[in-house]
Amino acid sequence: MRPQIDTRAAATAAVAVAAAINLAGLVLVVLVVLVGVCLGASPPDSLTLEEAVRQALASHPALAAAEEGVTAAEARIASSTSARYPDLALTGSYARIGPVPEIVFGGGKVELAPANNYDFRLGLRQTVYDFGRTGAAVDLARAGRQSAVDNVEQVKSAIAYNTMAIFNSILILHEAIAVLDDQITALNQHLEVSLKKVKAGTATDFDVLTTRVRAAAATNDRIEAESNLETQEIAFRELVGLAEGTPVRLRGDFARTERAFADSALLAMAFIQRPEMLAACDAEMTARLEIRLASLGNRPSVGLALSSGMTTGYPDNLNQLKANYMAGFDFRVPIFDGRLTRSRRRAAEADFRMAQARTDDLKRRVSAEVGQAAARVRSSWEKTKNAEVLVQQAEEAVSMARVKYEAGVVTNLDVLDAQTTLTEARLAYLRSLYTYSASLVDLDRVTGKKAW
């Protein structure tokens, strides 16, 4: 007999199991959230500077195009090495001739060739020696690949540092808007104080009007900052590949510590690391290899030729296909090429001298850029320290002005001037932090430091 199943008890057990599973899942979710909070996890939709650079490099089409250039250069290397391998081809031909050549012999006609001529053969030709032309072509193709690789690094550098510049611009605009919001809030609070003093008869409507004018001016400044922020966010979306209208949420801060460096060490790094310098060296190497290849244009070449096939036209049976073969060597010794080799060599030598001149010019520009960038870092750091002191002094001045205004010692204009000075000092401090951070980024750029 089958055992009796208590359906009610089974249902109760199933509900209990489901509840236990749901409770376990809920506990797991809570634990994950708590771990994230304890570890200080950042919102997943906000980007750090490093993440923004990586995303820009991963999605920008200009970099994809540069990487395809490397693929094309590798294909050209394979193409140039093909001359080292044999050339194998299957050929065939058919020809109908008429009249058929014949002679009269012994009272009859003897055909000298068939009317239908067939020839099928498999042929092979191998260059035995070409006095270095193939090797020079391969070396030139490899130099082209290195140039393509260095071009990828140049594109990466341009994208990365452009992303960093826009990233910092967005950060400072957010900070500037926050400062303007503080100013507008302070002016509105001061407006309330002025209205109360007008009701009490200790101030005039002129105080209220001037405060409102300052608040309106601060509001206009905020509108302009918002417009600039929108422009920078559009540029940022284009760089990192975000869809139109996607919110731009960034997290980061400006540099607030002094960086020590030696100008001579920076210049040495720039000559070694700058993508432009590497590309200039590649151009010189390519031009040197082009001279070598051009010089080999009128050199002899020796080749081996082999072929085997089936052909008609043999005297014993003109129309029968018979197997045959051919083997031999061929050589070519140029005697006069219309001065082609000489002209190509002269052009290649001129290209080499031009590449050298460009390298020298680039070295001068790099030296100037490194020196200027180092000077901007030092001056912007000094301005940052001075701006920080000015903010502290302006804050003290605003506190004193408010106390004196409430006591009736100073006028409304004095308070407004102090508040405006504080806002200007805060904005100047932000600008100095931004300028210092931007100068450090620019110093890394001109010295060829990788930002990824």
C-alpha positions as CSV (number, residue, x, y, z in Angstrom):
1,M,0.0,0.0,0.0
2,R,1.1,3.5,-0.7
3,P,1.9,5.6,2.3
4,Q,-0.7,8.4,3.0
5,I,0.6,11.9,2.4
6,D,-0.6,14.7,4.7
7,T,-1.1,17.5,2.1
8,R,-1.7,20.1,4.7
9,A,1.5,19.3,6.5
10,A,3.4,19.3,3.1
11,A,2.1,22.7,2.2
12,T,3.0,24.1,5.5
13,A,6.6,22.7,5.1
14,A,6.9,24.2,1.7
15,V,5.8,27.6,2.9
16,A,8.4,27.3,5.7
17,V,11.1,26.4,3.3
18,A,10.3,29.3,1.0
19,A,10.2,31.7,3.9
20,A,13.6,30.5,5.0
21,I,15.0,31.0,1.5
22,N,13.6,34.5,1.3
23,L,15.0,35.3,4.7
24,A,18.4,34.0,3.8
25,G,18.4,36.1,0.6
26,L,17.3,39.2,2.5
27,V,20.1,38.6,5.1
28,L,22.6,38.2,2.2
29,V,21.5,41.5,0.6
30,V,21.8,43.3,4.0
31,L,25.3,41.9,4.5
32,V,26.4,43.1,1.1
33,V,25.0,46.6,1.7
34,L,26.7,46.7,5.2
35,V,30.0,45.6,3.8
36,G,29.8,48.2,1.1
37,V,29.1,50.9,3.7
38,C,31.9,49.7,6.0
39,L,34.4,49.7,3.1
40,G,33.3,53.2,2.0
41,A,32.1,52.0,-1.4
42,S,31.4,54.8,-3.9
43,P,28.3,55.0,-6.0
44,P,28.7,52.8,-9.1
45,D,27.6,55.6,-11.4
46,S,30.3,58.1,-10.4
47,L,33.7,58.1,-12.1
48,T,37.1,58.8,-10.7
49,L,39.7,60.4,-12.9
50,E,41.4,57.1,-13.6
51,E,38.1,55.4,-14.5
52,A,37.2,58.2,-16.8
53,V,40.5,57.9,-18.6
54,R,40.1,54.2,-19.0
55,Q,36.6,54.5,-20.3
56,A,37.7,57.1,-22.8
57,L,40.5,54.9,-24.1
58,A,38.2,51.9,-24.3
59,S,35.5,53.6,-26.3
60,H,37.1,56.3,-28.4
61,P,37.0,55.6,-32.2
62,A,40.2,57.5,-32.8
63,L,42.1,55.0,-30.8
64,A,40.4,52.1,-32.6
65,A,41.5,53.7,-35.9
66,A,45.1,54.0,-34.7
67,E,45.1,50.3,-33.6
68,E,43.9,49.3,-37.0
69,G,46.9,51.1,-38.4
70,V,49.1,48.6,-36.5
71,T,47.2,45.7,-38.0
72,A,47.7,47.2,-41.5
73,A,51.4,47.6,-40.8
74,E,51.7,44.0,-39.7
75,A,50.0,43.0,-42.9
76,R,52.6,45.0,-44.9
77,I,55.4,43.2,-43.1
78,A,53.9,39.9,-44.2
79,S,53.5,41.3,-47.7
80,S,57.2,42.3,-47.9
81,T,58.4,38.9,-46.7
82,S,56.4,37.1,-49.4
83,A,59.4,37.6,-51.8
84,R,61.4,35.1,-49.7
85,Y,58.9,32.3,-50.6
86,P,58.5,30.6,-53.9
87,D,55.9,31.7,-56.4
88,L,53.8,28.7,-57.4
89,A,51.2,28.9,-60.1
90,L,49.1,26.6,-62.3
91,T,48.7,27.9,-65.8
92,G,46.8,26.7,-68.9
93,S,46.3,27.8,-72.5
94,Y,44.6,26.8,-75.6
95,A,45.2,28.2,-79.2
96,R,43.6,27.3,-82.5
97,I,46.0,28.0,-85.4
98,G,45.3,28.0,-89.1
99,P,46.4,27.3,-91.7
100,V,48.3,24.5,-90.1
101,P,52.0,24.6,-91.1
102,E,52.9,21.6,-93.3
103,I,55.4,20.3,-95.8
104,V,55.2,18.0,-98.8
105,F,57.3,14.9,-98.2
106,G,57.4,11.7,-100.2
107,G,54.3,12.6,-102.1
108,G,52.3,13.4,-99.0
109,K,51.7,16.3,-96.6
110,V,53.3,16.3,-93.2
111,E,51.8,18.7,-90.5
112,L,54.4,20.5,-88.5
113,A,52.0,21.6,-85.7
114,P,48.5,20.7,-84.5
115,A,45.6,22.9,-85.2
116,N,44.5,22.7,-81.6
117,N,47.3,23.6,-79.2
118,Y,47.0,22.8,-75.4
119,D,49.5,23.6,-72.7
120,F,48.9,22.9,-68.9
121,R,51.7,23.3,-66.4
122,L,52.6,23.9,-62.8
123,G,55.4,26.4,-62.5
124,L,57.6,27.5,-59.6
125,R,60.0,30.4,-59.3
126,Q,62.2,31.1,-56.4
127,T,64.4,34.2,-55.9
128,V,67.8,32.9,-54.9
129,Y,69.6,36.1,-54.2
130,D,68.6,39.8,-54.7
131,F,71.5,41.5,-52.9
132,G,69.5,42.5,-49.9
133,R,66.5,44.1,-51.5
134,T,63.9,41.9,-49.8
135,G,65.7,42.3,-46.4
136,A,65.6,46.1,-46.8
137,A,61.9,46.0,-47.7
138,V,61.1,43.9,-44.6
139,D,63.1,46.2,-42.3
140,L,61.3,49.2,-43.8
141,A,57.9,47.5,-43.2
142,R,58.9,46.7,-39.6
143,A,59.8,50.3,-39.1
144,G,56.4,51.2,-40.4
145,R,54.8,49.0,-37.7
146,Q,56.8,50.7,-35.0
147,S,55.6,54.0,-36.2
148,A,52.1,52.8,-36.1
149,V,52.6,51.5,-32.5
150,D,54.0,54.9,-31.5
151,N,51.1,56.6,-33.2
152,V,48.7,54.6,-31.0
153,E,50.6,55.9,-27.9
154,Q,50.2,59.5,-29.3
155,V,46.5,59.0,-29.7
156,K,46.2,57.5,-26.2
157,S,48.1,60.4,-24.7
158,A,45.9,63.0,-26.5
159,I,42.7,61.3,-25.4
160,A,43.8,60.7,-21.9
161,Y,45.1,64.3,-21.2
162,N,42.0,65.8,-22.9
163,T,39.8,63.7,-20.7
164,M,41.8,64.8,-17.6
165,A,41.5,68.5,-18.6
166,I,37.7,68.3,-19.0
167,F,37.3,66.2,-15.9
168,N,39.1,68.9,-13.8
169,S,37.1,71.7,-15.5
170,I,33.8,69.9,-14.5
171,L,35.1,69.6,-10.9
172,I,36.0,73.3,-10.6
173,L,32.7,74.4,-12.1
174,H,30.8,72.3,-9.5
175,E,32.9,73.9,-6.8
176,A,32.4,77.4,-8.2
177,I,28.6,76.9,-8.3
178,A,28.7,75.8,-4.7
179,V,30.6,78.9,-3.8
180,L,28.1,81.1,-5.7
181,D,25.3,79.3,-4.0
182,D,26.9,80.1,-0.6
183,Q,27.2,83.8,-1.7
184,I,23.5,83.9,-2.8
185,T,22.4,82.3,0.4
186,A,24.5,84.8,2.5
187,L,23.1,87.7,0.4
188,N,19.5,86.5,1.0
189,Q,20.2,86.2,4.7
190,H,21.6,89.7,4.7
191,L,18.6,90.9,2.7
192,E,16.3,89.6,5.5
193,V,18.4,91.5,8.1
194,S,18.2,94.7,6.0
195,L,14.4,94.4,5.7
196,K,14.1,94.0,9.4
197,K,16.3,97.1,9.9
198,V,14.2,99.1,7.5
199,K,11.1,98.2,9.4
200,A,12.9,99.2,12.6
201,G,13.9,102.5,11.0
202,T,17.6,101.9,11.3
203,A,18.2,101.3,7.6
204,T,16.9,102.6,4.3
205,D,15.4,101.1,1.2
206,F,18.8,101.8,-0.5
207,D,20.3,99.1,1.6
208,V,17.7,96.6,0.5
209,L,18.1,97.6,-3.2
210,T,21.9,97.3,-3.2
211,T,21.6,93.9,-1.6
212,R,19.2,92.7,-4.2
213,V,21.4,94.0,-7.0
214,R,24.3,92.0,-5.6
215,A,22.2,88.9,-5.3
216,A,21.0,89.3,-8.9
217,A,24.6,89.6,-10.1
218,A,25.6,86.5,-8.2
219,T,22.6,84.7,-9.7
220,N,23.8,85.7,-13.2
221,D,27.3,84.4,-12.4
222,R,25.7,81.1,-11.3
223,I,23.8,80.8,-14.6
224,E,26.9,81.4,-16.6
225,A,28.8,78.8,-14.6
226,E,25.9,76.3,-15.2
227,S,26.1,77.0,-18.9
228,N,29.9,76.4,-18.9
229,L,29.3,73.2,-16.9
230,E,26.8,71.9,-19.5
231,T,29.2,72.6,-22.3
232,Q,32.0,70.7,-20.5
233,E,29.7,67.8,-19.8
234,I,28.8,67.5,-23.4
235,A,32.5,67.3,-24.3
236,F,33.0,64.7,-21.6
237,R,30.2,62.5,-22.9
238,E,31.8,62.6,-26.3
239,L,35.2,61.6,-25.0
240,V,34.1,58.7,-22.8
241,G,31.3,57.5,-25.1
242,L,28.3,58.3,-22.9
243,A,24.8,58.6,-24.5
244,E,23.4,62.1,-24.9
245,G,21.6,63.3,-21.8
246,T,23.4,60.8,-19.5
247,P,24.1,62.4,-16.1
248,V,27.8,63.1,-15.6
249,R,28.7,62.2,-12.0
250,L,32.4,62.6,-11.1
251,R,34.3,62.2,-7.9
252,G,37.8,63.6,-7.2
253,D,39.7,66.5,-5.8
254,F,42.5,68.9,-6.8
255,A,46.1,68.6,-5.9
256,R,46.8,70.3,-2.6
257,T,50.5,69.3,-1.9
258,E,53.7,70.6,-3.4
259,R,55.5,68.4,-5.9
260,A,59.3,68.6,-5.9
261,F,61.2,68.0,-9.2
262,A,64.5,68.8,-11.0
263,D,64.2,70.5,-14.4
264,S,67.1,68.5,-15.9
265,A,65.5,65.2,-14.9
266,L,62.2,66.3,-16.4
267,L,63.9,67.1,-19.7
268,A,65.7,63.8,-19.8
269,M,62.3,62.0,-19.2
270,A,60.7,64.0,-22.0
271,F,63.3,63.1,-24.5
272,I,62.8,59.4,-23.7
273,Q,59.1,59.2,-23.0
274,R,57.3,61.8,-25.2
275,P,55.3,60.0,-27.9
276,E,56.3,62.8,-30.4
277,M,60.0,62.2,-29.7
278,L,59.5,58.4,-30.3
279,A,57.6,59.2,-33.5
280,A,60.4,61.5,-34.7
281,C,63.0,58.8,-34.1
282,D,60.8,56.4,-36.0
283,A,60.7,58.8,-38.9
284,E,64.5,59.1,-39.0
285,M,64.9,55.3,-38.9
286,T,62.3,54.9,-41.7
287,A,64.1,57.5,-43.8
288,R,67.4,55.7,-43.3
289,L,65.9,52.4,-44.4
290,E,64.4,54.1,-47.4
291,I,67.9,55.2,-48.4
292,R,69.2,51.7,-48.1
293,L,66.3,50.3,-50.2
294,A,66.7,52.9,-52.9
295,S,70.4,52.2,-53.2
296,L,69.6,48.6,-54.0
297,G,67.3,49.4,-56.9
298,N,69.9,48.6,-59.6
299,R,71.4,45.5,-58.0
300,P,71.3,42.1,-59.9
301,S,69.0,39.3,-59.0
302,V,69.2,35.5,-59.5
303,G,66.2,33.2,-59.6
304,L,65.4,29.5,-59.9
305,A,62.6,28.4,-62.3
306,L,60.9,25.0,-62.4
307,S,57.8,23.9,-64.3
308,S,56.1,20.7,-65.3
309,G,53.0,20.0,-67.3
310,M,51.2,18.5,-70.3
311,T,51.6,20.0,-73.9
312,T,50.6,19.1,-77.4
313,G,52.8,19.4,-80.5
314,Y,55.4,16.7,-80.2
315,P,56.4,15.3,-83.6
316,D,55.5,11.7,-83.0
317,N,51.9,12.6,-82.3
318,L,51.0,16.3,-82.6
319,N,47.6,16.1,-81.0
320,Q,48.6,14.0,-78.0
321,L,49.2,15.7,-74.6
322,K,52.6,14.6,-73.3
323,A,54.2,15.3,-69.9
324,N,57.3,17.6,-69.9
325,Y,59.3,19.6,-67.6
326,M,61.7,22.6,-67.5
327,A,64.3,23.6,-65.0
328,G,66.8,26.4,-65.0
329,F,68.2,29.6,-63.6
330,D,67.6,33.2,-64.6
331,F,69.4,36.4,-63.7
332,R,68.9,40.1,-64.3
333,V,71.7,42.6,-64.3
334,P,70.5,46.2,-64.7
335,I,72.8,48.3,-67.0
336,F,70.9,51.5,-67.3
337,D,67.6,52.4,-65.5
338,G,67.2,56.0,-66.6
339,R,68.8,57.3,-63.4
340,L,65.8,55.9,-61.5
341,T,67.9,54.4,-58.6
342,R,70.0,57.6,-58.3
343,S,66.9,59.8,-58.2
344,R,65.2,57.6,-55.6
345,R,68.3,57.7,-53.4
346,R,68.6,61.4,-53.6
347,A,65.0,61.8,-52.6
348,A,65.4,59.4,-49.7
349,E,68.5,61.2,-48.5
350,A,66.6,64.5,-48.6
351,D,63.7,62.9,-46.6
352,F,66.3,61.7,-44.0
353,R,67.8,65.2,-43.6
354,M,64.2,66.6,-43.3
355,A,63.4,64.0,-40.6
356,Q,66.6,65.0,-38.7
357,A,65.7,68.7,-38.9
358,R,62.2,67.9,-37.6
359,T,63.7,66.0,-34.7
360,D,66.0,68.9,-33.8
361,D,63.1,71.3,-34.0
362,L,61.0,69.0,-31.8
363,K,63.8,68.8,-29.2
364,R,63.8,72.6,-29.0
365,R,60.1,72.8,-28.6
366,V,60.1,70.0,-26.0
367,S,62.8,71.8,-24.0
368,A,60.8,75.0,-24.0
369,E,57.5,73.2,-23.1
370,V,59.1,71.4,-20.2
371,G,60.7,74.6,-18.8
372,Q,57.4,76.5,-19.2
373,A,55.4,73.8,-17.6
374,A,57.8,73.6,-14.6
375,A,57.6,77.3,-14.2
376,R,53.8,77.2,-14.2
377,V,53.8,74.5,-11.5
378,R,56.0,76.6,-9.2
379,S,54.1,79.9,-9.7
380,S,50.7,78.3,-9.4
381,W,51.7,76.6,-6.1
382,E,52.8,80.0,-4.7
383,K,49.5,81.5,-5.8
384,T,47.6,78.7,-4.2
385,K,49.3,79.4,-0.8
386,N,48.6,83.1,-1.1
387,A,44.9,82.5,-2.1
388,E,44.4,80.3,0.9
389,V,45.6,83.1,3.2
390,L,43.3,85.6,1.5
391,V,40.3,83.3,2.1
392,Q,41.0,83.2,5.8
393,Q,41.4,87.0,5.9
394,A,38.2,87.5,3.9
395,E,36.2,85.2,6.2
396,E,37.4,87.2,9.2
397,A,36.5,90.4,7.5
398,V,32.9,89.2,6.8
399,S,32.4,88.1,10.4
400,M,33.6,91.5,11.7
401,A,31.5,93.4,9.1
402,R,28.3,91.6,10.1
403,V,28.8,92.2,13.8
404,K,29.5,95.9,13.2
405,Y,26.5,96.2,10.8
406,E,24.1,94.8,13.4
407,A,25.6,97.2,15.9
408,G,25.2,100.1,13.4
409,V,28.8,100.9,13.1
410,V,29.2,100.2,9.4
411,T,26.9,100.5,6.5
412,N,25.2,97.9,4.4
413,L,27.7,98.5,1.5
414,D,30.6,97.6,3.8
415,V,29.0,94.2,4.5
416,L,28.2,93.6,0.9
417,D,31.8,94.6,-0.1
418,A,33.2,92.2,2.5
419,Q,30.9,89.4,1.3
420,T,31.8,90.0,-2.3
421,T,35.5,90.0,-1.4
422,L,35.0,86.7,0.4
423,T,33.3,85.1,-2.7
424,E,36.0,86.4,-5.0
425,A,38.7,85.1,-2.6
426,R,37.1,81.7,-2.5
427,L,36.7,81.6,-6.3
428,A,40.3,82.7,-6.6
429,Y,41.4,79.9,-4.3
430,L,39.4,77.4,-6.4
431,R,41.0,78.8,-9.6
432,S,44.5,78.5,-8.1
433,L,43.8,74.9,-7.0
434,Y,42.5,74.2,-10.5
435,T,45.5,75.9,-12.1
436,Y,47.9,74.1,-9.9
437,S,46.3,70.7,-10.7
438,A,46.1,71.6,-14.4
439,S,49.8,72.6,-14.4
440,L,50.8,69.3,-12.8
441,V,48.8,67.4,-15.5
442,D,50.4,69.5,-18.2
443,L,53.9,68.8,-16.7
444,D,53.1,65.1,-16.9
445,R,52.0,65.5,-20.5
446,V,55.1,67.4,-21.7
447,T,57.3,64.9,-20.0
448,G,55.5,61.9,-21.7
449,K,54.2,60.3,-18.5
450,K,51.5,57.8,-19.2
451,A,48.1,58.7,-17.8
452,W,46.6,55.2,-18.1
